[in-house]
């Protein structure tokens, strides 16, 4: 079996957990690749090969050791390689990184015994009209447009499949996948959506109109945005990676041509996570 390991090299507990995982996998017929940050921080350049865009090995799994931010970074590195990702939570909430550090040995044993399932998660893609460049134009959680300055809103002209939906007067607009419904979308008042649902969610940020509410649309819809602002620029964020765009730069958002594969273990479910992380049912 071939496994790539990613983690937040700035957190001591992550480094300690990666060291534990390496120790557990030692002499278990597993070939291991490490992300550059982890390999450099742990001074393992001579011991393990580097996982990068030039890695052409058929990796079986990727382990994301950290919080949900680390998971999103791992998913960005994996891209369309169809490598299933298992999230090990060293952070706080952990909607994506569901496995707790106390479970790691048992979970790794399940992984090595092929006792798991794979769940596919929808990814968003965003294309500009040529006025701006996005080095990472894909998002597992959300694509958000936001104002740059503190004093004024932006106008977000929004079309669904070419038909004008609304021009939002707001601090911004979040376009989310079901996976991302528990992230930025949740914080701006958007609905929680089970990750298996085939939908996108449009949630305005601090809208000027009380009549405007979040909207759920099928994920085959294509969304076009044109933003105007007093500062003549705005921010676009793909899973937290921010870019500055010039006013009137159009964004075309649609379903990406690939999915992110998550390793699922029998005892974990989305509804269990809601009860555990949000205290539902207590």
Secondary structure, 3 states (H helix, E strand, C coil): CEEEEEECCCCHHHHHHHHHHHHHHCCCCCEEEECHHHHHHCCCCCCCEECCCCCCCCCCEEEEEECHHHHHHHHHHHCCCCCEEEEEECCCCCCCCCEEHHHHHHHHHHHHCCCCEEEEEEEEEEEECCCCCCCCCEECCEEEEECCCCCCCEEEEEEECCEEEEEEEECEEEEEECHHHHCHHHHCCCCCCCCCCCEEEEEEECCCCCCCCCEEEECCCCEEEEEEECCCEEEEEECCEEEEEECCCEEEEEEEEEEEEEEECCCCCHHHHHHHHHCCCC
